[in-house]
Amino acid sequence: MSPAAPTPAGEESALGLLARPGFAQVLAYRILAMLSYQIVAVTVGWHIYEVTRNPFSLGLVGLAEVLPFFCVAPFAGYLVDHLPRRRLGMVACTGLVLTAVVLTCVAMGWLPFHGVWPIYAAIALTGMVRAFLSPIYNALFARVLERHQYARGAGLGAVVFQTGMVIGPALGGVLVGMGGKGVAYAVAATFALAALGCLAALRVSEPVHTGPAAPIFKSIAEGGRFVLGNRIMVGAMALDMFSVLLGGVVAMLPAFLHEILHHGPEGLGILRAAPALGSVCVGLWLARHPLHKHAGRVLLFAVAGFGLCVIGFGLSHHFWLSAAILLFYGAFDGVSVVVRSTILQLATPEEMRGRVSSINGIFISSSNELGAFYAGTMAKLLGLVPAVVLGGFAVLSVAGITAWKNPTLRRLNLRDLQ
């Protein structure tokens, strides 16, 4: 089914978008797949530590997922651009179901072999599957909305994403505590199956490919050249990557609670939830009041605000002040996410959505993983507070340099891309 005829920009409300054929199903696919993934991530950490009692084994969980993700992501983008997106998404959701089922069998002792290697193997499969989830979402997003609706739709998408980030880990912890690992994995399998059902029921037009497909490595390189040649897109991606890489404080929250804020472990949930809450609030606001004019300036000011929040958090010695700062930290990051997502949708040709989305995923995943490593290393070298404050000033420098060196991004109006 082709998207309906466009309505004039600004007339359709955020709730009106949810009534469009397919859009609510695409959002449901995203949050259900994310809930499945987040529940598995939380439960696996508990499971591995329960088996090994070795903190190093927890680090191997991240490695077991990230390495397959990076290896598969470029090829995932190619496949999304050359195969039916809906069916490929169903295959990816099947992979999530399979992962959760295998882990359920491991937790319940239903397999003839024991130890941790089946757990790591299942997580490696999760990493490969996760490489497909965002490119498929972004490609389907562009098929169920009109171009003038992308900014408002990106706001709703950010709300769904951050809601999954908040609910998923909390639900995983509750399920493990109340029902055990097997129940948690089984619920994750159910969510993945529901995500598969959303795609199975989705009716959406697929792009028509004519002629032979380009060689895979040539096609992947073409996507990379497109991103690097687009000053607006590469500037937005680099801004997000370096701000998270240099200014990430989430990985250091347990240390701040213990050494600076002198608060118990119950405070960790509040501090972890505060950035997501700020991002959800901004996403809701931007869904109702989408950015069109001065989007580049707003993005740069948001990154600068993000850096100021990092500095403020590093200097704070009061728990609730730190929580309030993290709320604004998440709000500024939410602005960046929505603007970058809208740029990604508007500036990407239909035939390249998978590859460009995969490159964006590599940018974001590398910044999250390396950001945690950078924060820990700098804290060890400089001390906890100096490392975080220095990171905040580095983010401010990145925003200033980008504004100076990339006037195209600074002067960006989203209407120019429509």
C-alpha positions in Angstrom: 0.0 0.0 0.0 1.4 3.4 -1.0 1.5 6.3 1.5 -1.6 8.4 1.4 -1.6 11.7 -0.4 0.3 14.4 1.6 -1.4 16.9 3.8 -0.1 20.4 4.1 2.8 20.8 6.5 1.9 21.7 10.0 -1.8 20.6 9.7 -1.4 17.1 11.0 -0.9 16.6 14.8 1.4 14.1 16.4 -1.6 11.9 17.3 -2.7 12.3 13.7 0.5 10.6 12.5 -0.3 7.6 14.6 -3.5 7.1 12.6 -1.6 6.9 9.4 -1.5 3.4 7.9 1.6 1.6 9.1 3.2 4.3 11.3 1.9 2.9 14.6 3.0 -0.6 13.6 6.5 0.6 12.7 6.7 2.3 16.1 5.3 -0.8 17.8 8.0 -2.9 16.1 10.7 -0.6 17.3 9.7 -0.6 21.0 8.8 -4.3 21.1 12.2 -5.3 19.6 14.0 -2.9 22.0 12.2 -4.3 25.0 13.2 -7.8 24.0 16.8 -6.7 23.5 17.0 -4.7 26.8 15.4 -7.5 28.9 17.9 -10.0 27.5 20.8 -7.6 28.1 19.9 -7.1 31.8 19.2 -10.8 32.4 22.4 -12.0 30.7 24.5 -9.8 32.9 22.9 -11.3 36.0 23.1 -14.8 34.5 26.8 -14.6 33.6 27.9 -13.2 36.9 25.8 -15.8 38.7 27.6 -18.6 36.8 31.2 -17.2 36.9 31.3 -14.7 39.9 33.9 -12.9 37.8 33.5 -9.2 36.9 35.7 -9.7 33.8 33.1 -12.0 32.3 30.7 -9.1 32.3 33.1 -7.2 30.0 33.2 -10.1 27.7 29.4 -9.9 27.3 29.8 -6.4 25.7 32.7 -7.7 23.5 30.7 -10.7 22.4 27.9 -8.4 21.1 29.8 -5.4 19.8 32.3 -7.3 17.6 29.6 -9.2 15.6 27.6 -5.9 15.4 30.5 -4.0 13.7 31.3 -6.9 11.4 27.7 -7.3 10.2 26.5 -3.7 10.2 27.9 -2.7 6.7 26.4 -5.8 5.1 23.1 -5.3 6.9 22.8 -1.9 5.3 23.4 -3.4 1.9 20.8 -6.0 2.4 18.2 -3.5 3.7 18.8 -1.5 0.4 18.4 -4.6 -1.8 15.9 -6.9 -0.2 12.3 -6.4 0.9 12.6 -4.4 4.2 9.5 -5.9 5.9 10.5 -9.5 5.3 14.1 -8.8 6.4 12.8 -7.2 9.6 10.8 -10.4 10.2 13.9 -12.4 9.8 15.7 -10.1 12.3 12.9 -10.5 14.8 13.1 -14.2 14.4 16.7 -14.0 15.4 15.7 -12.1 18.5 13.2 -14.9 19.3 15.8 -17.6 18.7 18.3 -15.8 21.0 15.8 -15.6 23.8 14.6 -19.2 23.4 18.2 -20.5 23.5 18.9 -18.5 26.6 15.6 -19.8 28.2 16.8 -23.3 27.5 20.2 -22.6 29.0 18.7 -21.0 32.1 16.3 -23.9 32.7 18.9 -26.5 32.1 17.2 -28.0 29.1 20.3 -28.3 27.0 22.8 -31.2 27.1 25.8 -28.8 27.5 26.6 -26.3 30.2 28.9 -23.4 30.9 29.0 -19.9 29.6 29.8 -20.4 26.0 26.2 -21.0 24.9 25.3 -17.7 26.5 28.1 -15.8 24.7 27.1 -17.5 21.4 23.5 -16.3 21.9 24.7 -12.8 22.6 26.9 -12.9 19.5 23.7 -13.6 17.5 22.0 -10.7 19.3 24.8 -8.4 18.1 24.3 -9.6 14.5 20.6 -9.2 14.7 20.8 -5.7 16.3 22.8 -4.5 13.2 19.6 -4.8 11.2 17.0 -3.3 13.6 17.7 0.4 13.2 18.3 0.3 9.4 15.0 -1.5 8.9 13.2 0.9 11.2 14.6 4.0 9.3 13.8 2.5 5.9 10.2 1.6 6.9 9.8 5.0 8.6 10.4 6.7 5.3 7.8 4.5 3.5 4.9 5.2 5.9 5.3 8.9 6.2 5.5 11.8 3.8 8.7 14.0 3.8 7.0 17.0 5.5 6.0 14.7 8.4 9.6 13.4 9.1 10.4 16.0 11.7 7.3 15.4 13.7 7.6 11.6 13.2 11.2 11.7 14.4 10.1 13.3 17.6 7.6 10.4 18.2 10.3 7.9 17.3 12.7 9.4 19.9 10.0 9.1 22.5 9.5 5.5 21.7 13.2 4.8 21.7 13.8 6.5 25.1 10.7 4.8 26.6 12.1 1.5 25.6 15.5 2.5 27.2 13.7 3.3 30.5 11.2 0.4 30.7 13.3 -2.4 29.2 16.1 -2.6 31.9 13.6 -2.0 34.7 11.3 -4.7 33.5 14.2 -7.0 33.0 15.3 -6.5 36.6 11.8 -7.0 38.0 11.3 -10.2 35.9 14.6 -11.7 37.1 13.8 -10.8 40.7 10.2 -12.1 40.7 10.3 -15.0 38.2 13.9 -15.9 37.6 16.1 -15.9 34.5 14.0 -18.4 32.6 10.9 -16.2 32.9 12.7 -13.1 31.9 14.1 -14.7 28.8 10.7 -16.1 27.9 9.1 -12.7 28.2 11.8 -11.3 25.9 11.0 -14.0 23.4 7.3 -13.0 23.6 8.1 -9.3 22.9 10.3 -10.3 19.9 7.5 -12.5 18.6 5.1 -9.6 19.0 7.5 -7.3 17.0 7.6 -10.0 14.3 3.8 -9.9 14.2 3.7 -6.2 13.8 5.9 -6.5 10.7 3.9 -9.4 9.4 0.7 -7.3 9.6 2.3 -4.2 8.1 1.2 -3.2 4.6 3.7 -1.0 3.0 5.0 -0.4 -0.5 8.6 -1.5 -1.1 11.0 0.3 -3.5 11.3 -1.4 -6.9 14.8 -2.5 -7.9 15.5 -2.7 -11.6 18.6 -4.1 -13.1 21.4 -6.1 -11.5 22.5 -5.2 -8.0 25.9 -3.5 -7.6 28.7 -5.6 -6.2 28.4 -5.7 -2.4 31.7 -4.0 -1.5 31.3 -1.4 -4.2 27.8 -0.6 -2.9 28.9 -0.4 0.7 31.8 2.0 -0.3 29.2 4.1 -2.3 27.2 4.6 0.9 30.3 5.6 2.8 31.3 8.1 0.1 27.8 9.6 0.2 27.9 10.2 3.9 31.4 11.6 3.9 30.5 13.9 1.0 27.4 15.3 2.7 28.6 18.1 5.0 25.3 18.4 6.8 25.0 14.7 7.5 28.6 14.0 8.5 28.6 17.1 10.7 25.5 16.0 12.6 26.9 12.5 13.0 30.3 13.7 14.2 28.7 16.1 16.6 26.7 13.3 18.2 29.6 10.9 18.2 32.1 13.3 19.8 29.7 14.7 22.4 28.8 11.2 23.6 32.4 10.0 23.4 33.8 13.0 25.3 30.9 13.9 27.5 29.3 10.6 28.5 28.8 10.4 32.3 26.4 7.5 32.6 29.2 4.9 32.9 30.6 6.9 35.8 27.4 7.1 37.8 28.1 4.3 40.3 31.5 6.0 41.1 29.8 9.4 41.6 27.2 7.9 43.9 29.8 6.3 46.1 32.6 8.9 46.1 30.9 12.3 45.5 27.2 12.2 46.2 27.4 9.7 49.1 24.1 8.0 48.2 23.1 4.4 48.2 22.6 2.1 45.3 18.9 3.0 45.1 19.9 6.3 43.7 21.4 4.7 40.7 18.0 4.0 39.2 17.0 7.7 39.6 20.1 9.0 38.0 19.9 6.5 35.2 16.3 7.4 34.5 16.7 11.2 34.6 18.4 11.6 31.2 15.9 9.3 29.5 13.0 11.3 31.1 14.5 14.5 29.8 14.8 13.0 26.3 11.2 11.7 26.4 9.9 15.2 27.4 11.8 16.9 24.5 10.7 14.2 22.1 7.0 14.8 23.0 7.5 18.6 22.7 9.2 18.3 19.2 6.5 15.9 18.1 4.0 18.7 18.7 6.3 21.6 17.6 8.7 20.2 15.0 11.8 22.1 14.1 12.0 23.5 10.6 13.8 26.9 10.8 17.2 27.3 12.3 17.6 23.6 13.0 21.4 23.8 12.6 21.7 26.5 15.2 19.4 24.6 17.6 21.5 21.5 17.2 24.7 23.4 18.0 23.2 25.1 21.0 21.9 21.7 22.2 25.3 20.2 22.0 26.8 23.2 23.9 24.0 22.8 26.5 24.9 19.1 26.8 28.5 20.1 27.5 27.5 22.6 30.1 25.4 19.9 31.8 28.4 17.6 31.9 30.5 20.3 33.6 27.6 21.0 36.1 27.2 17.4 36.9 30.9 17.0 37.5 31.0 19.9 40.0 27.7 19.0 41.8 27.9 17.5 45.3 24.2 17.3 45.9 22.2 14.3 44.7 19.0 16.0 43.6 20.9 18.8 41.9 22.8 16.1 40.0 19.6 14.4 39.1 18.1 17.7 37.8 21.3 18.4 35.8 21.0 14.9 34.2 17.4 15.7 33.3 18.6 18.6 31.2 21.5 16.6 30.0 19.0 14.1 28.5 16.8 16.9 27.1 19.7 18.5 25.2 20.8 15.0 24.0 17.1 14.4 22.9 17.2 17.6 20.7 20.4 16.3 19.1 18.8 12.8 18.5 15.6 14.3 16.9 17.4 16.8 14.7 20.0 14.2 13.5 17.3 11.6 12.8 15.3 14.1 10.8 18.4 15.1 8.8 19.1 11.4 8.2 15.6 10.8 6.8 15.5 13.9 4.7 19.0 13.9 3.2 19.2 10.2 2.4 18.1 8.9 -1.0 15.6 6.1 -0.9 18.0 3.6 -2.4 20.7 4.3 0.2 18.6 4.3 3.5 19.9 1.0 4.7 23.6 1.7 4.1 23.4 5.2 5.5 21.5 4.1 8.6 24.1 1.4 9.2 26.9 3.9 9.0 25.0 6.1 11.5 24.6 3.1 13.8 28.3 2.4 13.7 29.0 6.1 14.6 26.6 5.9 17.6 27.6 2.5 18.8 31.3 3.3 18.7 30.7 6.5 20.7 28.7 4.7 23.4 31.2 1.8 23.8 34.3 3.9 23.4 32.9 6.7 25.6 32.6 4.4 28.6 36.2 3.2 28.0 37.4 6.9 27.6 35.6 8.0 30.7 37.0 5.2 32.8 40.6 5.8 31.5 40.4 9.6 32.1 39.0 9.1 35.6 41.9 6.8 36.4 44.5 9.3 35.1 43.0 12.6 36.3 40.5 11.7 39.0 36.8 11.4 38.7 35.7 15.1 38.8 38.5 16.6 36.7 37.9 13.9 34.0 34.2 14.7 33.7 34.7 18.5 33.8 37.4 18.3 31.2 35.0 16.2 29.0 32.4 18.9 29.3 34.8 21.5 28.1 35.8 19.2 25.2 32.2 19.0 24.1 31.9 22.8 24.2 35.0 22.9 22.0 33.6 20.4 19.5 30.4 22.5 19.2 32.4 25.7 18.7 34.7 24.2 16.1 31.8 22.6 14.2 30.0 25.9 14.1 33.1 27.6 12.8 34.2 25.0 10.3 30.8 23.8 9.0 28.7 26.9 8.2 26.4 24.7 6.0 25.3 22.8 9.1 25.1 26.0 11.2 22.8 27.7 8.7 20.6 24.6 8.1 16.8 24.9 7.8 15.1 21.6 7.6 12.6 23.0 5.1 15.6 23.3 2.6 15.9 19.5 2.7 12.3 18.7 2.0 
